[in-house]
Amino acid sequence: MYRKKISEYFDSISDSYEIKTTNKKDFLFRFKLWERNIDKFSIEFKDNLVFDLGCGNGTLSLYCTSRGFKTISVDSSSKMIELLTNKIEKNSSKNISIYNKMLPFKEDFIASNSNSATIILLSSVFEYISEINELTKQCYRLLKPGGYLFVSIPNKVSFYRKLELIFKKFGLFSNRNFHFIENYMNIEESKEFFYKYGFYFRDLIYYGKFNFEKDIKIKKYLSSLMFLVLKKKK
């Protein structure tokens, strides 16, 4: 499940989160990337049900509802859930259900929602989960055959992440969220991992604080995150 401390961390930054984070250039690039792929792959389904797991303040959830998709939003931070709830009330957003829950889910939630989702979003969530095997199994069960899992994963080979691990080792910048990260992968490891649980790759994009549009080799070693589009095997 989420480590309790990461939920407390996001609770602690919730008051300043939208001002300090959501207006940054890299944050805006990140969500445009996610939105483009939601648009691209959602057209395969007549009616879309999107699970936004680790929804935070609900930027992606609200985008999905604006597209007319039924959306189920989940986060372990009660303060982030409060931010999303306030936005929904302010904008009279419909077709959205909100849950303040830890991940992975308890069995009753999975059983009652199995084979229902067309798309599952895991944006900056996977890295904080101890039980990634169980969470991935649950995503497979929640998705319809042929449904999509979008997930971002810390890029293990990036210079940024290697420097980050040095900071963690020596306890530097202890107030930063990277101290709670538990999972890093390279592309080969991620392909092997998700294939084992019934997913195959549709797309991979490197991105992060600095974006190098033209040189894939530079992007691989300097981009802090991998964005993966994974399709559930039919």
Residue frames relative to the residue before (quaternion, step in Angstrom):
aa qw qx qy qz dx dy dz
M 1.0000 0.0000 0.0000 0.0000 0.00 0.00 0.00
Y 0.6759 -0.4130 0.3666 0.4881 3.57 -1.27 0.02
R 0.4427 -0.6112 0.5625 0.3376 3.55 -1.08 0.61
K 0.5730 -0.6222 0.4062 0.3457 3.54 -0.93 0.89
K 0.6512 0.5585 -0.3256 0.3975 3.57 0.97 -0.84
I 0.6391 0.5172 -0.3597 0.4411 3.62 0.98 -0.63
S 0.6056 0.5278 -0.3539 0.4790 3.59 1.10 -0.62
E 0.6556 0.5017 -0.3043 0.4753 3.56 0.98 -0.84
Y 0.6082 0.5546 -0.3484 0.4484 3.59 1.07 -0.73
F 0.7109 0.4375 -0.2713 0.4791 3.60 0.82 -0.94
D 0.5576 0.5562 -0.3914 0.4759 3.59 1.17 -0.45
S 0.6992 0.5097 -0.2730 0.4206 3.57 0.89 -0.99
I 0.7462 0.3841 -0.2246 0.4952 3.62 1.08 -0.61
S 0.4077 0.7638 -0.4451 0.2288 3.59 1.26 -0.12
D 0.6365 0.5589 -0.3391 0.4093 3.60 0.99 -0.79
S 0.7772 0.3144 -0.1654 0.5193 3.59 1.03 -0.76
Y 0.4023 0.7723 -0.4372 0.2248 3.57 1.30 -0.19
E 0.7174 0.4606 -0.2775 0.4430 3.58 0.72 -0.99
I 0.6748 0.4874 -0.3006 0.4656 3.60 1.03 -0.71
K 0.7704 0.3947 -0.1940 0.4615 3.58 0.81 -1.04
T 0.7702 0.3812 -0.1838 0.4771 3.58 1.09 -0.63
T 0.7635 0.4427 -0.2450 0.4013 3.56 0.56 -1.14
N 0.6719 0.4787 -0.3145 0.4696 3.61 1.19 -0.22
K 0.4834 0.6703 -0.4346 0.3580 3.59 1.27 -0.02
K 0.6169 -0.5889 0.3860 0.3516 3.54 -1.13 0.76
D 0.6870 0.4835 -0.3003 0.4517 3.62 0.88 -0.89
F 0.6168 0.5379 -0.3398 0.4633 3.58 1.12 -0.65
L 0.6644 0.4999 -0.2992 0.4681 3.57 0.95 -0.88
F 0.6219 0.5311 -0.3309 0.4708 3.58 1.04 -0.78
R 0.6420 0.5501 -0.3088 0.4358 3.55 0.95 -0.96
F 0.7406 0.4154 -0.2550 0.4625 3.58 0.75 -0.95
K 0.5723 0.5459 -0.3902 0.4715 3.60 1.14 -0.41
L 0.6176 0.5434 -0.3250 0.4665 3.56 1.09 -0.78
W 0.6751 0.4796 -0.2921 0.4785 3.58 0.86 -0.92
E 0.6600 0.5207 -0.3092 0.4446 3.58 0.92 -0.90
R 0.6287 0.5376 -0.3346 0.4513 3.60 0.98 -0.82
N 0.7060 0.4587 -0.2669 0.4690 3.56 0.93 -0.86
I 0.5674 0.5500 -0.3776 0.4827 3.58 1.15 -0.53
D 0.6625 0.4984 -0.2980 0.4731 3.58 0.92 -0.91
K 0.6782 0.5328 -0.2905 0.4145 3.56 0.89 -0.99
F 0.8029 0.3323 -0.1554 0.4699 3.58 0.77 -1.01
S 0.5664 0.6075 -0.3913 0.3963 3.60 1.17 -0.36
I 0.5823 0.6111 -0.3780 0.3802 3.62 1.14 -0.49
E 0.5590 0.6141 -0.3889 0.3989 3.60 1.24 -0.24
F 0.7414 0.3688 -0.1973 0.5248 3.58 1.26 -0.35
K 0.5045 -0.6534 0.4770 0.3016 3.54 -1.06 0.76
D 0.7866 0.0758 -0.0135 0.6127 3.57 0.92 -0.95
N 0.1953 -0.8184 0.5349 0.0778 3.55 -0.67 1.11
L 0.0650 -0.7341 0.6748 0.0396 3.50 -1.13 0.87
V 0.1023 -0.8197 0.5636 0.0002 3.56 -0.52 1.24
F 0.1834 -0.7349 0.6427 0.1149 3.55 -1.00 0.91
D 0.1102 -0.7728 0.6237 0.0398 3.59 -0.69 1.12
L 0.0671 -0.8379 0.5415 -0.0161 3.56 -0.02 1.35
G 0.7631 0.1323 -0.1730 0.6085 3.54 -0.56 1.21
C 0.1113 0.8811 -0.4517 0.0853 3.52 1.08 0.89
G 0.3003 -0.7712 0.5151 0.2229 3.61 1.16 -0.38
N 0.8099 -0.2276 0.1830 0.5087 3.57 -0.88 -0.94
G 0.6029 -0.6544 0.3132 0.3319 3.56 1.29 0.25
T 0.2621 0.7925 -0.5173 0.1888 3.61 1.18 0.38
L 0.7239 0.4162 -0.2470 0.4916 3.59 0.82 -0.97
S 0.6023 0.5653 -0.3571 0.4360 3.58 1.04 -0.70
L 0.6974 0.4670 -0.2754 0.4687 3.54 0.88 -0.95
Y 0.5901 0.5442 -0.3720 0.4662 3.58 1.11 -0.56
C 0.6591 0.5128 -0.3096 0.4547 3.57 0.93 -0.88
T 0.6618 0.4850 -0.3185 0.4747 3.59 0.94 -0.79
S 0.6177 0.5438 -0.3484 0.4488 3.61 1.10 -0.65
R 0.6649 0.4756 -0.2855 0.5002 3.57 1.24 -0.48
G 0.5759 -0.6254 0.3566 0.3874 3.55 1.32 0.09
F 0.4972 0.6636 -0.4256 0.3623 3.59 1.25 0.22
K 0.4370 -0.6236 0.5693 0.3100 3.54 -1.13 0.63
T 0.0828 -0.8323 0.5474 -0.0285 3.56 -0.78 1.06
I 0.1349 -0.7541 0.6388 0.0706 3.55 -1.04 0.88
S 0.1050 -0.8291 0.5490 -0.0113 3.56 -0.49 1.26
V 0.0422 -0.8130 0.5787 -0.0487 3.55 -0.80 1.08
D 0.1647 0.7659 -0.6153 0.0876 3.57 -1.02 0.80
S 0.4558 -0.6974 0.4868 0.2626 3.55 -1.13 0.69
S 0.6269 0.5240 -0.3375 0.4676 3.60 1.26 -0.28
S 0.3738 -0.7493 0.5028 0.2145 3.57 -0.54 1.13
K 0.6356 0.5354 -0.3264 0.4505 3.59 1.10 -0.66
M 0.6447 0.4947 -0.3229 0.4851 3.59 1.03 -0.72
I 0.6143 0.5343 -0.3360 0.4735 3.57 1.05 -0.74
E 0.6309 0.5362 -0.3253 0.4567 3.56 1.05 -0.75
L 0.6227 0.5357 -0.3366 0.4605 3.60 1.02 -0.79
L 0.6749 0.4864 -0.2907 0.4727 3.56 0.92 -0.93
T 0.6400 0.5359 -0.3259 0.4439 3.58 0.92 -0.86
N 0.6535 0.5126 -0.3092 0.4633 3.58 0.97 -0.84
K 0.6394 0.5176 -0.3255 0.4661 3.58 1.03 -0.75
I 0.6448 0.5271 -0.3196 0.4519 3.56 0.95 -0.85
E 0.6696 0.4941 -0.2958 0.4689 3.56 0.92 -0.91
K 0.6575 0.5212 -0.3059 0.4499 3.58 1.01 -0.83
N 0.7863 0.3305 -0.1569 0.4980 3.57 0.93 -0.90
S 0.3746 -0.7481 0.4644 0.2904 3.57 1.33 0.04
S 0.1695 0.8137 -0.5318 0.1625 3.56 1.00 0.88
K 0.1953 -0.7833 0.5843 0.0828 3.54 -1.03 0.85
N 0.7729 0.3883 -0.2619 0.4280 3.54 -1.36 -0.04
I 0.6258 0.5104 -0.3603 0.4670 3.59 1.01 0.72
S 0.1076 -0.7580 0.6416 0.0475 3.54 -1.06 0.89
I 0.1813 -0.8128 0.5520 0.0435 3.57 -0.89 0.98
Y 0.0378 -0.7984 0.6008 -0.0156 3.55 -0.96 0.94
N 0.2409 -0.7249 0.6286 0.1461 3.55 -1.03 0.88
K 0.2611 0.7800 -0.5070 0.2577 3.55 0.15 1.37
M 0.4631 -0.6253 0.5514 0.3008 3.50 -1.34 0.44
L 0.2676 -0.7225 0.6107 0.1829 3.54 -1.31 0.44
P 0.4914 -0.1767 -0.8501 0.0677 1.58 -2.02 1.50
F 0.6080 -0.5750 0.4191 0.3521 3.56 -1.32 0.36
K 0.5170 -0.5576 0.5255 0.3815 3.49 -1.37 0.12
E 0.6859 -0.5453 0.3053 0.3728 3.54 -1.16 0.68
D 0.6338 0.5596 -0.3562 0.3979 3.62 0.92 -0.78
F 0.6346 0.5214 -0.3317 0.4641 3.61 1.05 -0.71
I 0.6613 0.5002 -0.3043 0.4689 3.57 0.93 -0.88
A 0.6631 0.5235 -0.3080 0.4374 3.58 0.88 -0.94
S 0.7202 0.4493 -0.2530 0.4641 3.59 0.95 -0.82
N 0.7587 0.3390 -0.1943 0.5212 3.61 1.24 -0.27
S 0.3556 0.7733 -0.4743 0.2247 3.59 1.23 0.17
N 0.8531 0.1185 -0.1290 0.4914 3.57 -1.18 0.78
S 0.4998 0.6792 -0.4043 0.3542 3.58 1.08 0.71
A 0.6964 0.5025 -0.2793 0.4295 3.61 1.02 -0.77
T 0.3107 -0.7148 0.5906 0.2089 3.56 -1.15 0.67
I 0.7861 0.0648 -0.0158 0.6145 3.57 1.16 -0.70
I 0.0955 -0.7533 0.6470 0.0688 3.56 -1.11 0.79
L 0.1979 -0.7794 0.5883 0.0847 3.55 -0.93 1.00
L 0.0118 0.7600 -0.6494 0.0241 3.57 -0.95 0.97
S 0.0683 0.8268 -0.5481 0.1064 3.55 0.29 1.29
S 0.8293 -0.1344 0.0263 0.5418 3.58 -0.50 1.28
V 0.4720 0.6425 -0.4434 0.4098 3.53 0.89 1.08
F 0.6386 0.5883 -0.3232 0.3762 3.54 0.85 -1.07
E 0.6606 0.5507 -0.3172 0.3998 3.59 0.97 -0.82
Y 0.7120 0.4706 -0.2564 0.4536 3.58 1.15 -0.57
I 0.5952 0.6054 -0.3415 0.4032 3.58 1.29 -0.21
S 0.3786 -0.7143 0.5411 0.2317 3.57 -0.86 0.95
E 0.7713 0.3499 -0.1684 0.5043 3.56 0.85 -1.02
I 0.0103 0.8464 -0.5320 0.0234 3.59 0.63 1.12
N 0.5897 0.5657 -0.3771 0.4360 3.59 1.11 -0.55
E 0.6851 0.4779 -0.2782 0.4743 3.56 0.89 -0.95
L 0.6467 0.5192 -0.3262 0.4537 3.59 0.93 -0.83
T 0.6619 0.5017 -0.3106 0.4624 3.60 0.93 -0.85
K 0.6159 0.5277 -0.3365 0.4786 3.59 1.04 -0.73
Q 0.6647 0.5055 -0.3033 0.4590 3.58 0.97 -0.85
C 0.6229 0.5268 -0.3435 0.4653 3.59 1.01 -0.74
Y 0.6241 0.5340 -0.3292 0.4658 3.58 1.01 -0.80
R 0.6863 0.4829 -0.2858 0.4627 3.60 0.90 -0.89
L 0.6623 0.5166 -0.3083 0.4466 3.59 1.03 -0.74
L 0.6801 0.5170 -0.2917 0.4302 3.59 1.04 -0.75
K 0.4870 -0.5973 0.5525 0.3176 3.49 -1.28 0.55
P 0.6120 -0.5044 0.4258 0.4356 3.61 -1.17 0.31
G 0.7997 0.2285 -0.1964 0.5193 3.57 -0.78 1.03
G 0.4753 0.6735 -0.4378 0.3589 3.58 1.28 0.08
Y 0.4309 -0.7297 0.4920 0.1997 3.54 -1.29 0.42
L 0.1749 -0.7257 0.6564 0.1090 3.51 -1.24 0.74
F 0.1148 -0.7597 0.6381 0.0503 3.56 -0.79 1.10
V 0.0906 0.8161 -0.5616 0.1014 3.59 -0.65 1.04
S 0.2116 -0.7340 0.6260 0.1567 3.55 -1.10 0.73
I 0.0756 -0.7935 0.6038 -0.0130 3.54 -1.03 0.92
P 0.5174 -0.6239 0.4768 0.3401 3.61 -0.96 0.77
N 0.3901 -0.7477 0.5028 0.1894 3.55 -0.78 1.13
K 0.3898 -0.7875 0.4398 0.1856 3.55 -0.26 1.34
V 0.7292 0.4499 -0.2506 0.4505 3.60 1.02 -0.71
S 0.5162 0.6680 -0.4238 0.3281 3.61 1.18 -0.16
F 0.5806 -0.5806 0.4531 0.3473 3.53 -1.16 0.70
Y 0.6152 0.5711 -0.3330 0.4295 3.56 1.00 -0.84
R 0.7027 0.4579 -0.2727 0.4713 3.60 0.89 -0.92
K 0.6198 0.5333 -0.3493 0.4576 3.59 1.05 -0.68
L 0.6423 0.5036 -0.3112 0.4868 3.56 1.05 -0.78
E 0.6143 0.5660 -0.3200 0.4471 3.54 1.06 -0.82
L 0.6606 0.5092 -0.2983 0.4641 3.58 0.96 -0.89
I 0.6125 0.5252 -0.3452 0.4794 3.59 1.11 -0.62
F 0.6371 0.5230 -0.3203 0.4670 3.57 0.98 -0.86
K 0.6513 0.5186 -0.3117 0.4580 3.58 0.98 -0.86
K 0.6423 0.5511 -0.3183 0.4272 3.56 0.93 -0.93
F 0.7792 0.3241 -0.1636 0.5110 3.58 0.96 -0.87
G 0.5279 -0.6882 0.3807 0.3206 3.58 1.27 0.28
L 0.3888 0.7360 -0.4702 0.2935 3.57 1.19 0.51
F 0.8275 0.1281 -0.1357 0.5295 3.59 -1.14 0.72
S 0.0729 0.8690 -0.4843 0.0702 3.56 0.96 0.95
N 0.6390 0.5277 -0.3315 0.4509 3.59 1.24 -0.25
R 0.5725 0.6037 -0.3732 0.4104 3.60 1.27 0.10
N 0.6085 -0.6186 0.3721 0.3295 3.55 -1.10 0.73
F 0.5727 0.6214 -0.4021 0.3525 3.63 1.08 -0.50
H 0.5488 0.6103 -0.4019 0.4060 3.60 1.19 -0.27
F 0.6831 0.4668 -0.2863 0.4832 3.60 1.23 -0.32
I 0.4933 0.6758 -0.4309 0.3381 3.61 1.24 -0.13
E 0.1691 -0.8088 0.5611 0.0496 3.53 -0.89 1.02
N 0.7990 0.2831 -0.1190 0.5170 3.60 1.11 -0.60
Y 0.0149 0.7436 -0.6667 0.0482 3.52 -0.94 1.08
M 0.0006 -0.8000 0.6000 0.0039 3.61 -1.07 0.65
N 0.3039 -0.6674 0.6241 0.2699 3.52 -1.33 0.27
I 0.7251 -0.4605 0.2700 0.4350 3.58 -1.22 0.22
E 0.6494 0.5212 -0.3286 0.4458 3.59 0.95 -0.79
E 0.6592 0.5074 -0.3026 0.4653 3.59 0.96 -0.87
S 0.6712 0.4993 -0.3087 0.4527 3.58 0.94 -0.84
K 0.6263 0.5291 -0.3400 0.4606 3.60 1.00 -0.75
E 0.6741 0.4962 -0.2869 0.4660 3.55 0.90 -0.96
F 0.6568 0.5312 -0.3115 0.4351 3.57 0.93 -0.93
F 0.7465 0.4137 -0.2438 0.4606 3.61 0.67 -1.04
Y 0.5903 0.5587 -0.3738 0.4468 3.59 1.07 -0.59
K 0.6125 0.5712 -0.3312 0.4346 3.56 1.08 -0.79
Y 0.7596 0.3589 -0.1885 0.5086 3.58 1.10 -0.68
G 0.7142 -0.5243 0.2457 0.3933 3.57 1.13 0.60
F 0.6134 0.5335 -0.3537 0.4626 3.59 1.20 0.43
Y 0.0997 -0.7689 0.6217 0.1111 3.55 -1.17 0.55
F 0.5972 -0.6271 0.3922 0.3103 3.55 -1.19 0.66
R 0.1402 -0.7522 0.6356 0.1023 3.51 -1.18 0.74
D 0.8121 -0.0857 0.0785 0.5718 3.59 1.04 -0.68
L 0.0946 -0.7580 0.6431 0.0549 3.54 -1.32 0.49
I 0.0257 0.7761 -0.6290 0.0369 3.56 -0.93 0.93
Y 0.2868 -0.7299 0.5949 0.1764 3.57 -0.97 0.91
Y 0.1658 0.7781 -0.5975 0.1006 3.56 -1.00 0.79
G 0.1250 0.7878 -0.5962 0.0912 3.58 -1.30 0.17
K 0.8061 -0.2511 0.1904 0.5009 3.56 -1.15 -0.59
F 0.7691 0.2002 -0.1089 0.5971 3.57 1.14 -0.69
N 0.1463 -0.8159 0.5575 0.0471 3.57 -0.75 1.02
F 0.1278 -0.7938 0.5944 0.0154 3.52 -0.76 1.16
E 0.2483 -0.8542 0.4401 0.1224 3.51 0.27 1.36
K 0.7815 0.4274 -0.1975 0.4094 3.59 0.86 -0.93
D 0.7790 0.3300 -0.1625 0.5078 3.59 1.04 -0.64
I 0.3149 -0.7889 0.5003 0.1677 3.58 -0.24 1.29
K 0.6224 0.5461 -0.3522 0.4363 3.60 1.07 -0.67
I 0.6494 0.4924 -0.3107 0.4891 3.57 0.99 -0.81
K 0.6395 0.5386 -0.3280 0.4397 3.58 0.94 -0.87
K 0.6431 0.5502 -0.3281 0.4197 3.56 0.94 -0.88
Y 0.7879 0.3600 -0.1750 0.4680 3.59 0.88 -0.89
L 0.7469 0.3654 -0.2288 0.5062 3.59 1.21 -0.22
S 0.5930 0.5507 -0.3782 0.4496 3.61 1.21 -0.21
S 0.4121 -0.7625 0.4524 0.2101 3.55 -0.75 1.03
L 0.7941 0.2621 -0.1194 0.5353 3.58 1.18 -0.48
M 0.2371 -0.7045 0.6446 0.1787 3.50 -1.34 0.48
F 0.1897 -0.7433 0.6315 0.1123 3.56 -0.99 0.90
L 0.0854 -0.8231 0.5615 -0.0041 3.58 -0.58 1.18
V 0.1608 -0.7270 0.6581 0.1117 3.54 -1.09 0.81
L 0.0212 -0.8159 0.5742 -0.0645 3.56 -0.53 1.24
K 0.2226 -0.7863 0.5689 0.0920 3.55 -0.95 0.93
K 0.4274 -0.6852 0.5269 0.2650 3.56 -0.92 0.90
K 0.4685 -0.6726 0.4978 0.2834 3.55 -0.89 0.96
K 0.4191 -0.7091 0.5118 0.2442 3.55 -1.00 0.84
